[in-house]
Amino acid sequence: MKIKYIVLLLFIAIMLPSCKKQESKQKQQVKESKFQYKAEQFADLNILRYQIPEFDKLTLKQKKYVYYLSQAGMAGRDIIYDQNYRFNLKIRRALEHIFTNFKGDKNSENWKNFEVYLKRIWFSNGIHHHYSNSKFQPKFSKEYLQTLLKATNTKLEGEAFEVIFNDKDAKKVNLDATTGLLKGSAVNFYSPNVTSEEVDKFYASKMDKNDATPIEYGLNSKMVKNADGTLKEEVWKVGGMYGAAIEKVVFWLKKAEEVAENQQQADALNLLIKFYETGDLKVWDQYNIAWATSTKGDIDYINGFIEVYNDPKAFRGSFESIVEIKDFDMSKKMAVVSENAQWFEDNSPIMEAHKKKNVVGVSYKTVNVASEAGDASPSTPIGVNLPNNNWIRQQHGSKSVSLGNLIEAYNQAGGTDKLKEFAYNEDEVNTEIKYGQLADKLHTALHEVIGHASGKINPGVGQPKETMKNYASTLEEARADLVGLYFLPDQKLVDLNLSPNAKELGKAAYDGYIRNGLLTQLVRLKLGDDIEEAHMRNRQLVAAWAYEKGKKDNVIEKVIKNGKTYFVIHDYAKLRVLFGQLLREIQRIKSEGDFEAGKNLVETYGVKVDQKLLKEVLKRNSKFKSAPYGGFINPILVPQKNAKGEITDILVTQPKSFTEEMLYYAKNYSSLPDQN
């Protein structure tokens, strides 16, 4: 990190005349050392900014490509609101109208609470928390909102008004099958009268477990019930559901196709456009093959209905867009991971029958994000591995990326106070400070490149969303995490010049994972909560299983010191063996489609929370001002045009505030009706 900054400062000194010229041209460009990463904080949310390194080094054609791809993402922004909950757009737009038109007292506590509630909706793309999935309650009354509605001549009534304050639709995504996966979920992927059993029956009649190249059934549609009780899919496409927004997505994708860096990129975009126009999931597979094998060029993107975490049945994909520019230096360093994918597969502790004999085309890049939208914004992943369809990954490969500038922004905005509170001793703190960031980067790389790409499903078993059902996402994330954990202390990483010290880097990784899985991630919960989110479940599952299985040998000890709980690792080598054993079992479960074993693992170790420990963790965390969740304001890309209307440059501008950006988006990227 220090070397990076020294090089940057030297570059600035050498290039000072040209930098001054650029600064006059792009006033928003701020020197690294003075860039304000922290924007604001409210509720449990920390809003950050990020930069787009070396954007000015792109050609005009490349800048246009980035701009058009970003506009394609923004054009679909409203889709994620409607997917998350059927009243989200109506509620958001009513509150935005109030916000921009209210002329009354804006210093009152009620108004401040109203502002926070609206900001939370913007951050979570709806009225349910982006992570816990629970509906957040406003800290103002019905009567106050009615006053604001009347004062601004805004209409919001009926169920859309009442649901803000009542207990209905309390969970966006419910993973507790005992209460009904769909009945207990407010997400707008199914009409309210559709049951989980009906969905299973509908797709059972369509799916062939012996099909070696199955489509991703249900990925791009809402399931509704006809008057006669039969089910049908309302497909998201041009001329179909969300058609008004998708038409604009397609408009910008066509412009991007014209300025693609190479023919492979253009061909992939053409197939994506065809998918949006037809809704044909076979075309979606063709697109994913073309996209996954298009590895040349400096710019890439993610766009489509992709991750199924928000569907309790794991069929339907949330709209998402990320535009990426290659980080040339880091990508070169990390490419060695994908180049050695077969070694990792061959040396994995999973059963030989479950290993791939030929790991195909796992490409890995560190990229700098230029724009995000939909399910990727404002809350963002830091690593992505796609496509999700298993047979495409096995036969044609996949792409893994680490979002380098976002990780950098998180690191720049962070601190060590919480680490010192929850780490057991000074040695643990120092190891984390010295090796923690590198360990996290390597774990992300191994998780995405090796983890998600490893292992195979036995013939005729079917896809994980069929066999593992509501536990599929948790088990897959646990499996990928375990691959990374198993190999982080390996000498192979040192031999590949990725790790400076296998033992110490492994210690930092293991300390951090156990500390997070059993303690620090609990700050995201409230007293009485179980764990609902798939990634949180996976981390607790791995950590709690290892703790319990290692008790006999005192691998991990629960220590009470000065009234505070810590989990102390005494034997890192044995912990690695335990991680290997759990990885082997989860791969077996996935490969064989052993639902009961998978369910037992998740329910036993990943869901329930020790409420006494949770109370302690929340109390220890209460002294810190930093919010437990973070997300980003996007830079806004602004085209510069000549007298003929031709684009001559693209400027990167930083919005003054989160509110300014959200209102800008609402004004410029709203094309859907209030309800769809």
N, C-alpha and C positions, 0 to 999 in steps of 0.2 A: 504493500500500500504506500509506504513512504517513498519507495523508488518511483512509483507511478507519479506521485505528486512532484517529485524533484524533476523528472523528465518533462512534465507539463510546464513547470515554471521556467525551465531552460528554454523550452520551445517558445513560450510567450516572450521571453527576453530577446531571442534571436529574431522573431517575426513581428516585433512591435509595430513597425510602420504599417504592414498589411493588416495587423489586428485592429489598429485604429481605424483603418478604412472600413473593415468589416463591422466594427462597433457602430460607426455612423450609419451603416447600411442596415444593420440589425440591432436596434437599440436594446432589444430584450436579451441579447447575449451577455451573460454575467460571468466574470471570472470564477473559476471553480472554487477558489478559497472564499469568495464572498456570496456564493449562491445560497439563497434562503430555502433550504429543503423543507423546513416546517412552515406550514401555512396557517393552520388553526387546529383547535381541538374542541370538541363538544361531545356530550354524552359519553360513550365509551369509545369514541372514534378519534383518531389522529390523522389529519389531512396533510399530505406531503406533496412536494413538487419533484419532478425529475427533469433532467436535461437530456438532450439528444446529441451525444458526442459526435463530432466530425460530420454533422449534417451538411455543413458548407463544402465538404470535400466531394459530395455527390455531384454528378453532372445534372444539368437542367432536366434532361429526360428522366433520370433516376428520381429527382425531386418530384416531378410530376407523377411518377409511378407511386411514390409514397403518398402523395396528396390524394390521388384518386382512390387508392385502396383505403385510406383513412375515411374518406367521404362515404365509401361503400359501407364501412362499419357503422358510422354515425347515422346513416340513413335507416338502419335497422334498429336503432336504439330503443324505440318505443316497444318493439316486440317483446323484449325481456320483461318490461313492466307488465304487459298483459299476460305473458306466460306465468309470471310469478303469482298473479292473483287477478281475478276477473274485474275487480273494482279499482285497481291501482291507477290506471290512467285517469279515470273520472276524479278520483280523490286528488291525485297529484296536480292535475290541471286546475281544479277548483282552488286549491291552496296556493298555487302559483299566481292565479288571478287575484286572490286576496293580497298576496305579498306585494305585487306590483301596483296595486290600486288603492290600498288602504291609506287614508290620510289622517287617521286618529293617533292616539298616544302610542308611540313606539319605544317608549322607555319603561313601560309597565312590565311586571314579572310575567303576566299572561302573554304579552306579545313576544317576549324573549323565549318563553316556552313554546310558543307557536313556531317561531323561527327554527328552534332546535328540532321540533317534530318534522318540519318540512325538510330540513337538511338530512335527517335520518332516512326519510323516504328517498331522497336523491341518492344517498350513499348505498342503500340496500336495494334500490330499484323496486321499491314497494314498501308496504306497511309492515312487513315481517323482517326480523333481524337477518342480515345476510349470512350469519354463521350459526346462531342458535336455532333459527327458523321460527322463533316465537314472535307473535305480534307484539310490537312495542306500544305501550299505552301513553297517550299524551298527558302532559302535566297542566292541562287547561280543561275547563269544563265544556259540556255541551252548550251551555248558555253563552259562553264566550265565543265559541265558534259560530253560533247562530247570529250573534251580534256582528261578527266580522263578515259573514255572508250577506247580511242585510245591508251593511255599510258600503259594501263593494258591488252590490247587485250581482252576486254570484249564486249559482244554483248548485246545490248538493243536498239531496234528500233521499228518503227511503232507506233501503238496506245499505247503500254506499255511505250514507251519513252515520247510521247507527253502528256499523261495524267498527268504526274508529273507537267507539267507547265500550262496546259490549264484549262478551266472552266468545262470540262465535268466530269460527275460522281462526282459532288461536295458533295453529301451527301451519306453516307453509308446507313443510314436508314432515310427515309422521312415519317413522320406521318401526313402530311398535305394532306388529301384526295383530295382537290381541284386541286392539281398539279399532282395527280396520285400516289398512294402509291408505286407501282412498278416502274413506269416510272421515278419517282424522287429518287429511291433508287439504289445505286450501289452494294449493298450486293449480293453475288453470289448464292442466293437460287433459282433464276428463270432466265431462259434465257431472254435476253433483249426484245424479241418479245412477251413475255407473259404479259397479262394485268390482273389487279386486278379482273375485272369482270369475266374473264375466269377461274380464280382460284376459285372464289365463286361458279360458275356454276359447276365446276369439282367436288368439295367436296359436294355440295348440293345434287348431285345425289348419293353420297355414304353414307352420314350421316343420321342416324335415330334419331330424337330428343327424341324418346321414348325409345331408347336403354339405359338401366341403367348402362351398363359397356362398354362405347365406348372406342376404341383405340385412341391414339393421332395421328390422321391422318396427314400425311406429315412430321412427326417429323424427320425422317432419310432419307430424299431424296431431290434431286434438281428437280424442275419441268421444263421440256423443251417442246418445241413445235415440233411436227413431220412435215414432208414436206407437209402432207395433212391437216395441221391445227389442228390436234388433240393433246391433251396433254398427257404426260406420266411422270412418276416419275423415275428418275435415283437414285436407292437406294444405300445408303452408307453401304457397307457390304464387306465381303471377296468375291473376285471375281467380285465385282461391283465397283461403284465409290468410290474412296479413298481406294480401296482394298489393295494396297501395304502397306499403313500405318496401316490399320486395321489388316492385317495379323500379324504385329509386336506387335500391342496392344494385340491381342489374344495370341501370344507367351508368353508374360510376364504375362498375366492373368492366363494362364495355370500353370505357375510356382508358381504364388501366390496361386492358388487353392491347390497346393501340401503342402503348409506350413500354410494354414489357421488355425486360433486359434480353430475353432470348426466346426462341420458338417454343421451348419446353414450357416456359412460364405462360406464354400466350395460349398454348394448347390446353394447359390445365385450367386457365381462367375461362376458356371457351366452354369446357365441360361443366364448370361451376355455374356459369350462366345458364347452360342448358338444363342443369338440375333445378335451378330456381324457376325456370320457365315451365318445366314439365312436372316437377315434384317426383320424378322417377328415381327410386332408391338404387336401381341398377346403375343409373347414370352417376349417382353419388359415389358408388364404388369405383366406377371408371375414373371419376375425378380424383378420388383419393389415391388411386394407383398412379395417375399422372402427376399429382402433387407430391407424393412421397418420393417418386423417382426423379423429380425435378430439383436437382441439388446445385446447379450452377447459378451464379449471380450473387449480388450483394444484398438483395432485398427479398424478403419473403413475407408471408402473411398467414393468418388463420381467419377463416370466415365461414360461417355456416351454423347449422343446428348440430351441436357437437357433444358436449358433456351431458350425461344423463343423471347426475347427482340429484337434480331437483325433482326427478320423477321417482316416487316411492316404488314404482314397478320397474324402474331402470330401462325404459324404452325410449322416452321422448327427450330430444336434445334441446338445450337452451341456446338461444342465439348468442353468438360470441364473435368478436373480431379483435385481432391483434396485428399490428403492422410492425415489421421488424427489419432492422438494418444490421448487417453482420458486424460484430466486434472482431476485427481481423486478428488482433494479437491473441486474445483469449481463445478464440475459436481454433487457432492453430495449436495452442497448448492442449486444449481439451479433445481435439480430434483423435488423439491417441487412445482415448477410452473406447470410442466406437471401433477403431481399427483393431482393438484387441477383444472385441465382444465374444468371439468364439472361445478364447482362453478362459474368460470368466464363466461362460456357460459350462465348459468342460470341467472346471474346477469347483463348480457349485456343489453344495452338500445335498441337493435334491436327488431323487432316485434317477438312476440312469435311464429308465424307461420314459421319464418326463423331460429329458433334456433334448434340445434341438441339435440335430447333427450338423445343421448349417444355418447359423444365424445370419439372416440376409439384411444387408443394407441399413444398418442402424447408424444414421448420421447424427452428429451432435455439434451444435454451435452455441457459442455465447453470442447473444444478440443484444442490441439496444432498441428498446421499444420507442416507436415514433407516435403511436396512437393506439388506444384501446377503447372498446365499446361493448355494450351488451353485458353478458355475464362476466366479462373480464374487467369491468370498470364500474365504480372506482376501486372496489376491492379486487385485487389481482393475484393470479398465480405468480410464482417466481421461476417455475420450470414447467414445460409442457412437452408431452410425448404423444404424437399422433401419427397415423389415424388410429381409431379405437377398434376397428373391425379386426378381429384376431387373425383371420385367414389372410387378409391383406398384409398385415405385419409380418406374418410368417413367410409369405411367398414373394412379397415385393419390398419389404422393409418399412422403416418408419423414420420420422424425424424427431429429434429431441433438441430442445433449446432451453438455455438458461437465460433469463431476462436480466442481463448484467447491470444495466443502468438503474433498474428498479431495486435490485439487491444493494447496489452502491448507495442509493438514496436512503434505504432503510438503515444501512450501516452508519451513514453520516448523521442520521437523525437519532440514533440510539444512544445508549449509555450503559454504565456498569453497575448502577445502584441496585437494580433488581437481581442481577447476577450475584452480588455480594450478599444479598438477603437470603437467597435460596441455595447457594452453593455451601457445602459443608465446611470447607476450610480454605485457607489462603492458597494452598497448592492447587486446589480445584479451580479457584478463581484465576490464578496465573496461567494455568494450562489452557483455560478457555480463552483468555485474552490473547495468548500467543498463537494458539492453533485453531481456535473455534471458528473463525470466519472461513479459513481454508477447508476445515472439516465439513462445514455446511455446504460449501460450493461442491466439494467432491461427492458428498452424500447426494446432493441434488442430481449431479451428473450420473452417478451410479444408479440411483433410483429411476431416472428417466430413460437412460440409454440401455442399461443392462437389466434393471429390474422389470420394467414393463415389457421388455422385448424377450425376456427369458421364459423357459418352460413351454410345454405344449399340452394341449388337451387330448385325451384319449379319443380315438375314432368313435363316433356315434354317441358321445356324451352330451353334446350340445353346448351352446354358448353360456358363459357364466351368468348372464342375466336371466337365463332360463333355469339353470341348475341352482344357483346361489340366491336368486331372487333379491330380496331387500338387503341381503348381506353381501352382495357382489362387490360393491364399491369399497366397503371397509376391508374385505379380505384381499382385494387386489392392491389397495394402497399399503396394507400391512406386508404383503408379499414383496412389493417393490422396495419398501423401506428396509426390509430384512436383507435383501440382496446387498444394498448399500452398506448396511451395518456389518454384514459378514466380511466384506472385502476391505473396508476402510483400514483395519490394522494390518493388512497384508503387505508383505515385502514387495509384492508385484508393483504396487503404486510407487514405491521408492525407485524400483528398477526402471519404471517408465518416466521417471523424473516429474511425477505428479505430487508426490509427498516427500517432505524433507526428513520425516521421522515416523516410521510406521507405528512404533509403540506410543509415542506422545500424541500423535494425531488421533490414533485409536482411542486413547484415554479421553481426549477432549470430546470426541464424537459420542462415546458411550456415556460419559458423565452427563453431557447435555441432553441426550435422548431420554435417559432414565429420569433425570431431573424434570424435564418437560412433560414426559408421559404420565408421571405420577404426582407432580406438584404444580409446576408453573402454568400449564395450560388450563388448570382449574379456575384461574382468575377470570375466565370467560363465562363462567357459570354463575347462577344464583343459588342460594340455599334451597334445597329440595329438588334441584334439577338432576336428571340423569343426562348422560351424554347422547346427543342425537346426531351430530355432524359426523360424517364418515371418516374424515381425516383424524379428528380427535379420538374417535372410537378406535381407530387403528393404532394410534400411538399408545393409548392406555392399554389396549390388548397386548401389544408387544412387551411393554414395560412390566405390566402386572403379571403376565405369564412367566416372564424371565425371573421376576422377583420370587414368585411362588415356587417355581421349579428348582430354583437355586438355593432354597432355604436350608436344605440338608447340608450343603457344603458352604453355607454362609457366603454365597457369591455376592449378594446384595443385602446389606443390613439396614433395617429401619432404625434410625438413631434419634432419640429425643435429647436435645441439648438446649439448656436454658429455656425449656418449655416450647421449643420449636422442633418440628419434624424434618428430618433429612433422610435421603436414601443414599447410602454410601457403598460404592462398589469396592469389594476386597479382592476379587479375582477376575481380572479382565479377560484372561485366556479362557476360563471356564464360561464366562458370559458369552464369549464369541461362539463357543460350542453350543450353548443354549439357543442363541440366535439361529445357528445353522439347523438345529433340530426343529425349531418352530417353522423356519422357512421350508424345510423338507415336508412337514406335515401340511402346511397351507397349500403348497404346490400339489401335494397328493389330493387334497380336498378339491381343489380346482380341476385338476386333471381327471379325476374320477367322478366329479359331480356329486360329492358326498355332502348333501345339504344339511343333514342333521349334525354332522361333525362341525361344519362351518358355523351353523347357528349356535351350537354349544360354545364354541370358542368366543364368538362375539358377545353373546349374552352373559357368559361367565366372567369374562375379563374386560370387555370393552364398554359396557353400558352403565353399570351401577357405580355410584360414587360414594365413598366414605364421607358422610355428611359432617362428621366431626372434623375430619381433615380439611374438608372444603371450607368450613367455617374458619379454621385456623389460617388457611392460605389467604382467604379474602381479607382477614384482619391484618395479616402481614403485608398484604399488597396495598391496603388502603392508604398507607402513608405516601405512596408514590403518585405523582400527578399525571404521569404518562398514561394514556389510554391503552387498553389491551389490544385494540384492533387498529389497523392502519390501511389507508388507501390513498389514491393519487388524483390530483388535478392533472388533466392532460394539457400539454402545450397545445396551442391552437395554431394550425398551419394556415397561413394567409397568402394566397396567390397575388403576385404583383403583375399588372398587365400594362401593355403599351396602348397607344392610341387606337390600334386595330383590334384590341381586345385579346391579344395573344399573351399567354403567360410568359413572363420574362424571368421570374424567380419565385421561390416559395420562402416566405419568412416564418421563422419559429417564434411565436410570441407566448408569453406567460400571462395567463389571466391574473387579475389583481386578487381574486378570491374564489373560493369554491362556489359561492352563491352566484357570482358573475358568470362563471362557466356554465352552471346548471341552467340559468335563465337564458343564456345564449343558445344552449342546446335545445331548450324547450321552444324557442322562437324559430330556430332554423331546421330542426329535424323532427317535426311532428306531422305525421301524415295519416295515422290510424284514427278511426273513430274511438270514442270513449270506451265502448265495449265492442268486443269482437266475437 
